[in-house]
Amino acid sequence: MIVPEGEYVYEIRDRATVLAVEKIQVGAGAVKGLRYSSEIGQNRYEVDAALDQQGLVQSIRLRYVRGPFSRSATYEAGAQTLHGVVTAMGGRNTLEVKLGRFREIDGGLIIFKALLIAHVRSRGQTRWTARVAVIDPATLVAKSIKQSLYQVESEPLKWLFEPEIGERETIVLDATGRILSHTTRTGTSTVLV
């Protein structure tokens, strides 16, 4: 496994306030995760992904629940496209999204950024720009977005991430490749607890 196996618990914080918690289980060829908000009527976002030997997503099942409303989706990665079905309120929509040259998929939890960085590091790169199939946690709709990642030269465990043009986020790793913290430009942080 390209990211250390085990259980991860992250708090998503806005200054001192905990907005949500992510609980993630990484095992041999699989990632399972749950994000739930700390507000009343909790939002829940569930992910179950199967990975290949290189740690790339082969298939992914997702579910989003907010009060009485829920939607679910399943996606399968092909050679060049991500095929999926999103189900909500009795309707079904099929989607197809072009995969980038490295076939990266972001399932909306912090562990997918750890996988992306692990793939970049395993190729010996310190700078990376390519398309990523990103799945929105609220709508479960995937879209192809050009993203960039840069290692900070003076701090090899610190990376700058650009999820979209004009945005910049900071990711700090430990020596094994686990994300310790992820901070967005608005100050929201995701911290390993």
Backbone torsions as a table, in degrees:
resi	resn	phi	psi	omega
1	MET	NA	137.1	-174.9
2	ILE	-78.6	-23.7	174.6
3	VAL	-114.4	139.7	-177.9
4	PRO	-54.4	133.6	178.1
5	GLU	-71.1	155.4	177.6
6	GLY	138.2	-170.9	-179.3
7	GLU	-103.5	135.9	-179.7
8	TYR	-122.5	138.1	174.1
9	VAL	-127.6	123.4	179.6
10	TYR	-119.9	142.7	170.0
11	GLU	-105.8	134.1	174.6
12	ILE	-99.2	118.2	-171.0
13	ARG	-123.3	146.2	167.8
14	ASP	-116.9	99.0	-170.3
15	ARG	60.2	-118.1	-177.5
16	ALA	-93.1	-6.3	-176.2
17	THR	-89.0	127.2	176.2
18	VAL	-83.9	116.9	-179.1
19	LEU	-87.1	-37.3	-177.1
20	ALA	-159.8	167.4	177.5
21	VAL	-128.9	138.0	174.0
22	GLU	-113.8	127.1	173.9
23	LYS	-115.8	123.5	-172.8
24	ILE	-129.6	136.2	175.1
25	GLN	-116.8	119.8	178.2
26	VAL	-109.5	122.1	179.4
27	GLY	-129.8	-172.0	179.8
28	ALA	-64.7	108.1	176.3
29	GLY	73.3	16.9	-177.9
30	ALA	-151.2	148.3	172.5
31	VAL	-132.1	126.8	175.2
32	LYS	-124.9	135.1	-178.2
33	GLY	-147.8	157.3	178.7
34	LEU	-141.4	128.8	171.6
35	ARG	-116.4	130.3	176.0
36	TYR	-133.1	142.7	-178.0
37	SER	-83.0	159.8	-179.6
38	SER	-91.8	0.1	-179.5
39	GLU	-81.8	166.3	177.6
40	ILE	-67.1	140.0	-178.4
41	GLY	77.1	28.6	-174.7
42	GLN	-19.6	133.5	166.4
43	ASN	-81.7	140.9	176.9
44	ARG	-128.5	134.9	177.6
45	TYR	-130.3	120.0	-176.1
46	GLU	-117.4	140.3	-179.6
47	VAL	-134.4	136.0	174.7
48	ASP	-135.8	108.3	-174.8
49	ALA	-119.9	139.9	172.7
50	ALA	-101.1	132.3	-177.2
51	LEU	-113.1	151.4	174.1
52	ASP	-86.2	-174.4	-176.3
53	GLN	-65.7	-23.7	177.5
54	GLN	-87.0	-1.0	-179.7
55	GLY	83.3	17.7	176.4
56	LEU	-91.1	144.6	-179.3
57	VAL	-69.3	125.6	174.9
58	GLN	-95.1	-43.9	177.7
59	SER	-147.3	155.2	-178.0
60	ILE	-150.1	133.5	175.2
61	ARG	-114.6	138.0	-175.9
62	LEU	-134.8	153.2	176.6
63	ARG	-147.9	135.0	177.6
64	TYR	-124.7	131.3	179.6
65	VAL	-131.6	131.1	173.1
66	ARG	-138.3	106.7	-176.5
67	GLY	58.9	-129.1	-179.6
68	PRO	-81.3	-7.8	-176.3
69	PHE	-90.6	136.1	175.2
70	SER	-147.3	156.1	173.1
71	ARG	-146.6	156.1	179.4
72	SER	-139.3	162.0	-179.7
73	ALA	-152.5	151.5	171.1
74	THR	-133.0	139.4	179.0
75	TYR	-132.6	145.1	174.6
76	GLU	-124.7	133.2	179.0
77	ALA	-89.8	124.3	173.7
78	GLY	-97.6	-165.1	-179.7
79	ALA	-66.4	-39.1	-176.9
80	GLN	-129.7	-7.9	-177.4
81	THR	-136.1	158.4	174.3
82	LEU	-108.7	117.3	-178.6
83	HIS	-102.9	135.7	-178.9
84	GLY	-149.8	166.5	175.6
85	VAL	-132.4	125.8	176.7
86	VAL	-109.6	128.6	-179.2
87	THR	-116.8	126.7	178.6
88	ALA	-152.6	135.2	176.6
89	MET	47.9	44.2	176.3
90	GLY	81.2	-7.1	179.6
91	GLY	-101.1	154.3	178.2
92	ARG	-128.2	132.2	176.3
93	ASN	-123.6	133.0	175.0
94	THR	-95.9	144.3	-178.0
95	LEU	-132.6	152.0	173.2
96	GLU	-141.2	126.7	-177.8
97	VAL	-127.0	135.0	178.6
98	LYS	-71.7	132.0	176.0
99	LEU	-84.5	151.7	176.0
100	GLY	-76.3	176.9	-175.9
101	ARG	-62.7	-25.1	178.9
102	PHE	-98.6	1.6	175.2
103	ARG	59.8	34.5	-179.3
104	GLU	-79.0	141.6	178.0
105	ILE	-132.0	130.6	178.0
106	ASP	-108.8	111.5	-178.4
107	GLY	-86.1	10.8	172.8
108	GLY	91.5	-2.0	174.8
109	LEU	-108.8	158.8	-176.6
110	ILE	-60.4	-27.8	-178.2
111	ILE	-62.9	-26.8	179.6
112	PHE	-71.7	-29.0	173.3
113	LYS	-70.6	-37.2	176.5
114	ALA	-62.8	-40.7	177.3
115	LEU	-63.4	-44.1	179.7
116	LEU	-59.2	-48.4	180.0
117	ILE	-64.2	-39.8	178.8
118	ALA	-61.3	-39.8	178.0
119	HIS	-66.0	-42.2	179.0
120	VAL	-63.0	-46.2	-179.9
121	ARG	-64.2	-38.4	-178.9
122	SER	-66.2	-24.5	176.5
123	ARG	-87.9	0.3	178.3
124	GLY	76.0	20.6	-178.9
125	GLN	-93.8	150.3	172.4
126	THR	-116.9	-7.6	175.9
127	ARG	-136.9	141.2	-176.8
128	TRP	-152.2	134.3	173.3
129	THR	-140.3	126.5	179.4
130	ALA	-168.1	172.7	176.6
131	ARG	-82.5	141.8	177.6
132	VAL	-128.4	136.0	173.1
133	ALA	-81.0	109.5	-175.3
134	VAL	-106.4	127.2	179.1
135	ILE	-100.6	121.9	179.7
136	ASP	-72.2	123.8	-177.5
137	PRO	-63.8	-26.4	-178.5
138	ALA	-85.5	-39.3	-177.5
139	THR	-99.4	-19.8	-175.7
140	LEU	65.3	16.0	178.1
141	VAL	-90.5	133.3	179.4
142	ALA	-94.3	145.4	172.4
143	LYS	-144.2	155.3	-178.5
144	SER	-93.1	120.7	-175.8
145	ILE	-126.9	136.2	175.2
146	LYS	-78.6	125.8	-178.1
147	GLN	-127.9	157.5	178.5
148	SER	-131.4	152.1	-179.8
149	LEU	-142.9	133.0	-178.0
150	TYR	-134.3	132.1	174.1
151	GLN	-82.2	137.0	176.2
152	VAL	-76.9	118.8	-172.5
153	GLU	-58.1	-41.5	-176.9
154	SER	-77.3	-16.1	-179.5
155	GLU	-133.2	92.6	-173.3
156	PRO	-62.9	-16.0	178.9
157	LEU	-99.7	10.1	178.4
158	LYS	-115.0	131.1	-178.5
159	TRP	-126.8	144.4	172.6
160	LEU	-103.4	131.3	-174.3
161	PHE	-121.4	132.6	175.8
162	GLU	-116.3	95.1	-178.0
163	PRO	-67.9	-27.3	173.6
164	GLU	-148.8	161.4	-178.5
165	ILE	-57.8	130.3	178.1
166	GLY	92.6	-11.0	178.6
167	GLU	-103.8	145.6	178.1
168	ARG	-140.6	130.4	179.8
169	GLU	-127.6	156.9	-179.4
170	THR	-114.4	132.5	178.4
171	ILE	-124.1	129.0	178.0
172	VAL	-115.8	129.4	-178.8
173	LEU	-107.9	164.5	165.5
174	ASP	-97.7	-179.8	-174.4
175	ALA	-65.2	-22.3	-179.2
176	THR	-88.7	-7.7	179.6
177	GLY	101.0	4.1	175.2
178	ARG	-76.5	140.8	175.4
179	ILE	-78.0	123.7	176.6
180	LEU	-87.6	-40.5	179.0
181	SER	-153.3	151.3	177.7
182	HIS	-138.8	120.4	-176.9
183	THR	-121.6	128.6	179.6
184	THR	-87.3	171.2	179.6
185	ARG	-65.9	-21.2	179.2
186	THR	-86.5	-4.2	177.7
187	GLY	97.7	-6.6	175.6
188	THR	-68.2	135.0	-178.0
189	SER	-127.5	148.2	174.4
190	THR	-115.0	121.9	-170.9
191	VAL	-126.5	132.9	176.3
192	LEU	-70.6	126.1	177.7
193	VAL	-114.3	NA	NA
